[in-house]
């Protein structure tokens, strides 16, 4: 049975194809906010007055970057959670609320330019992106829309609970810095490490660089390995920026680049797993499926190298994740091209290879690298071709049933051989009008859409 996650994911993918979706003859989903400092229900629509209020009150900020008339995840987050009075009232007691909603329609060119500048400033790679920041606007935590589990519904209470460990981390971070300021020497260095371990390394690099430099001077030998951890994370993040996002990642980034990065910085833990996920994606794009499964085996093994510095910001791995990945790797290893590509598809597409981007739409100029997106075209082409070849000896309904069985519990991209199966092969076998009943979802609705 198709999970709720897949239902929401498919809707999100369709809604994220372009920021112009809402402009194609469709009415806006909701009345557009007036271009004032305040957006709605106590949310600021501009940063200067929000920052002034945060500094005046000493409150932290919640900054929501979205596009609620074209990004499905943004729409769900806003309508089901952030727009609800029960969330606003609770959050406003502790935070200044900022709504940077880059709508496809209704924004002036001047406001849109300001919003795009803010996206660049905060390195927004996907929408929605929700930052928790200090009153000065310096982020210490990030999250996104996480769809509810099957049988559950979105609630403001659920999202507020999701924020609690991030709020706690921000508190521990600042209390740790205050403690460090009261100490000297090795004690101060340890307090700085303990404090900064609560914050993502890219945030430390961008917003708290003076604290990192302070640690370097206090502990040039890097007794606890935190500086090495930061250096490795920065090098990996730089490679992510180079490879880019979307289906068509930078072809200049090679597997050898990832191997060199791992070796040079002796990557461990979560950073190593990020690099191995990138390596697996690159191997898939090269058609080296068995080697890609090997990279995922290394990913599983790297779980044992995680340290206290790894909090799951990028790869939120659980014991269940590891168990599922081991199962898929074994399934792929036992078979040929079809089995390997199917196993890899399920690892990447079913979120068995975890990602911080649960459901997201890409930012135009700063799209983040997502392994599952990077392999989507390649796996659809490889598996679709293998499925056509493996059923070529069958005829009529027998082949139609075999093709349908091969697509069960999958969500391959509708392109290349997969598209050929849906729109040409199956109609030629059983007739266009009968094709949908031979297909599992989501393909049945895609054929229906193509017919209409």
SVG drawing of the C-alpha trace seen along z (x, -y; Angstrom):
<svg xmlns="http://www.w3.org/2000/svg" viewBox="-11 -48 60 63">
<polyline fill="none" stroke="black" stroke-width="0.4" points="0.0,0.0 1.3,-3.4 2.3,-5.3 1.1,-8.8 4.7,-9.9 4.7,-8.9 1.4,-10.6 2.6,-13.8 6.0,-13.4 4.4,-12.9 2.2,-16.0 5.2,-18.0 7.3,-16.9 4.6,-18.0 4.1,-21.3 7.9,-22.0 8.5,-21.6 8.6,-25.4 7.8,-28.5 5.4,-29.5 3.0,-26.6 0.5,-28.9 0.7,-31.5 -0.5,-29.1 -4.1,-30.3 -4.7,-29.3 -6.1,-31.5 -3.9,-32.1 -4.7,-29.6 -5.3,-32.3 -5.5,-36.1 -2.1,-37.6 -0.7,-39.6 -0.5,-43.3 3.0,-44.7 3.5,-46.0 6.0,-45.2 3.6,-42.7 2.4,-39.8 -0.4,-38.1 -1.1,-37.0 1.9,-38.6 4.4,-37.4 6.8,-40.0 7.2,-40.2 10.4,-42.2 13.7,-41.6 14.6,-45.2 11.5,-45.6 11.7,-42.0 15.4,-42.4 14.5,-45.7 11.8,-43.9 14.0,-41.0 16.8,-43.2 14.3,-45.3 12.7,-42.3 15.7,-40.0 13.6,-37.3 15.0,-34.8 13.5,-34.6 11.8,-31.9 12.3,-32.7 10.2,-30.7 11.5,-30.8 8.8,-29.5 6.8,-29.9 3.3,-28.9 1.6,-29.4 3.9,-27.1 5.7,-24.8 3.5,-22.1 5.6,-21.5 5.5,-25.3 1.7,-25.4 1.2,-22.4 3.5,-23.9 1.9,-27.3 -1.8,-26.2 -1.6,-23.3 0.9,-24.6 2.3,-28.1 -1.0,-29.9 -2.8,-28.2 -3.5,-30.5 -2.5,-27.8 1.0,-27.8 1.3,-31.6 0.3,-32.4 2.7,-29.9 5.6,-30.7 5.2,-34.5 5.7,-34.3 9.3,-33.1 10.1,-34.2 9.8,-37.1 8.1,-35.5 9.3,-36.2 7.5,-35.0 9.7,-35.3 7.1,-33.9 8.5,-34.2 5.2,-34.0 5.1,-33.4 2.4,-36.1 1.6,-39.3 5.0,-40.4 6.5,-43.6 9.9,-43.4 11.5,-45.3 10.2,-42.9 11.1,-39.8 14.6,-41.1 14.9,-41.6 13.6,-38.1 16.1,-36.6 18.9,-38.5 17.9,-37.0 17.8,-33.5 21.4,-34.0 22.4,-35.4 21.0,-32.3 22.2,-29.9 18.6,-28.6 19.0,-25.5 15.4,-24.2 12.0,-25.4 10.5,-25.3 13.5,-26.3 12.8,-27.2 15.7,-28.8 15.9,-29.5 18.2,-32.4 19.5,-34.7 18.0,-38.2 20.8,-39.3 19.5,-37.0 22.4,-34.5 21.0,-30.9 21.7,-28.1 19.1,-25.5 17.3,-24.6 14.4,-22.4 11.9,-21.8 8.4,-20.4 8.3,-16.8 5.1,-15.0 3.1,-13.1 3.4,-9.4 0.7,-7.3 -2.5,-7.5 -1.4,-10.8 -2.2,-14.4 -0.2,-17.7 -0.6,-19.5 0.9,-22.7 1.7,-20.8 3.7,-18.2 5.7,-20.9 6.3,-22.7 7.6,-19.4 9.9,-19.1 11.4,-22.5 12.1,-21.7 15.4,-19.9 16.6,-22.7 15.5,-25.3 17.3,-23.4 20.5,-23.2 20.4,-27.0 20.1,-27.5 23.0,-25.1 25.1,-26.8 24.8,-30.2 25.1,-29.0 28.3,-27.2 29.7,-30.3 29.0,-32.3 30.7,-29.6 33.7,-29.7 34.0,-33.5 34.5,-32.9 37.4,-30.5 40.9,-30.5 43.3,-28.0 42.3,-24.4 39.1,-24.8 38.0,-27.6 38.8,-25.5 36.8,-22.6 33.9,-24.8 34.0,-26.3 34.0,-22.8 31.1,-21.7 29.1,-24.8 29.8,-24.8 29.0,-21.1 25.3,-22.1 25.4,-24.0 25.8,-22.9 29.3,-23.3 28.2,-25.4 26.5,-27.9 29.7,-28.1 31.7,-28.9 29.3,-31.6 28.1,-33.2 30.5,-32.3 33.8,-32.4 35.4,-34.5 34.6,-31.7 36.3,-29.1 39.3,-31.3 39.4,-31.7 39.4,-27.9 42.2,-27.5 44.4,-29.9 43.5,-28.2 44.0,-24.6 46.3,-24.5 46.9,-20.8 43.1,-20.1 43.0,-17.7 39.4,-16.7 39.3,-16.7 36.6,-19.3 38.6,-21.5 39.3,-18.5 35.6,-17.8 34.8,-21.4 37.5,-21.3 36.1,-18.1 32.5,-19.4 33.5,-22.6 35.4,-20.7 32.3,-18.5 30.0,-21.5 32.2,-23.1 32.0,-20.0 28.2,-20.1 28.1,-23.6 30.2,-22.6 28.1,-19.6 24.9,-21.6 21.3,-20.3 18.5,-19.0 18.5,-16.2 21.4,-17.5 24.3,-17.9 27.7,-19.2 29.4,-16.5 32.8,-17.9 32.4,-16.3 33.7,-12.8 33.9,-9.8 37.6,-10.3 36.9,-13.8 34.8,-12.2 37.4,-9.6 40.1,-12.2 38.0,-14.3 37.4,-11.3 41.1,-10.4 42.5,-13.9 40.2,-14.9 40.0,-11.3 36.2,-11.8 34.2,-10.0 30.6,-9.8 27.9,-11.8 30.3,-13.8 31.7,-10.5 28.1,-9.2 27.2,-12.4 30.3,-11.8 29.4,-8.2 25.9,-9.0 27.3,-11.4 29.7,-8.7 26.8,-6.2 24.8,-8.8 27.7,-9.5 28.3,-5.7 24.7,-5.3 24.9,-8.0 28.0,-6.2 25.9,-3.0 28.1,-1.3 25.3,0.2 27.3,2.9 29.9,0.3 27.1,-2.0 25.8,0.7 29.3,1.1 29.4,-2.6 26.2,-2.1 27.8,0.8 30.5,-1.6 27.8,-4.0 26.3,-1.4 29.8,-0.7 30.4,-4.4 27.6,-4.5 30.0,-3.1 32.4,-6.0 29.8,-8.7 30.9,-10.9 29.3,-13.3 29.8,-16.0 27.2,-14.2 23.7,-15.2 21.8,-13.9 21.4,-17.3 22.2,-15.9 21.9,-12.1 19.3,-11.3 20.1,-7.6 18.3,-5.3 18.8,-1.5 15.7,-1.0 17.4,-2.9 20.5,-0.7 18.4,2.5 16.5,1.4 19.6,0.4 21.3,3.7 18.2,5.5 18.2,3.5 21.9,4.0 21.5,7.7 18.6,7.8 20.6,5.9 23.7,8.0 21.9,11.2 20.7,10.1 21.6,8.5 21.0,5.0 17.2,5.0 17.6,6.2 20.4,3.8 18.6,0.7 15.4,1.7 17.3,2.0 19.0,-1.3 15.8,-3.0 14.2,-1.9 17.2,-3.0 17.2,-6.5 13.5,-7.1 12.0,-5.6 14.2,-7.7 15.9,-4.6 19.0,-6.7 18.0,-9.6 18.0,-13.2 17.5,-16.5 15.3,-17.5 12.1,-15.5 9.9,-17.2 11.3,-20.2 11.3,-22.4 14.6,-23.7 15.7,-27.3 16.5,-28.7 20.1,-29.8 21.3,-27.8 19.7,-24.4 21.1,-21.9 22.5,-18.5 20.0,-15.7 21.2,-12.2 17.7,-10.9 17.1,-13.6 20.5,-13.2 19.9,-9.5 16.3,-9.8 16.8,-10.0 19.6,-7.4 17.7,-4.8 14.5,-5.3 16.5,-4.8 18.4,-1.8 15.5,0.0 13.0,-0.8 15.4,0.6 16.0,3.8 12.3,4.3 11.5,4.0 14.3,6.4 13.4,9.0 9.8,9.1 10.5,9.0 9.8,12.7 6.2,12.4 3.2,11.3 -0.1,9.5 -1.6,9.6 1.2,11.8 3.7,9.1 1.4,6.3 1.1,8.2 4.9,8.7 5.5,5.0 2.9,4.1 4.5,6.4 7.9,4.9 6.6,1.4 4.8,2.4 5.9,0.4 8.1,-2.0 7.9,-5.6 10.3,-6.0 10.6,-9.2 8.2,-9.4 10.9,-9.6 12.9,-7.5 12.0,-3.8 9.5,-4.2 7.6,-6.7 7.8,-4.3 6.3,-1.5 3.4,-3.7 2.5,-5.5 3.6,-3.0 4.3,0.5 1.3,1.2 -1.2,-0.5 0.1,1.6 -0.4,4.8 -3.8,4.2 -5.1,1.0 -4.9,-2.6 -8.2,-2.5 -7.2,0.6 -3.7,-0.5 -4.5,-2.2 -6.0,1.0 -2.7,2.8 -0.7,0.2 0.0,-0.4 0.0,-4.0 1.5,-6.5 1.7,-5.4 -2.1,-4.9 -2.7,-8.6 0.1,-9.6 -1.4,-7.7 -4.7,-9.3 -3.2,-12.7 -1.5,-11.9 -4.9,-10.8 -6.6,-14.0"/>
</svg>
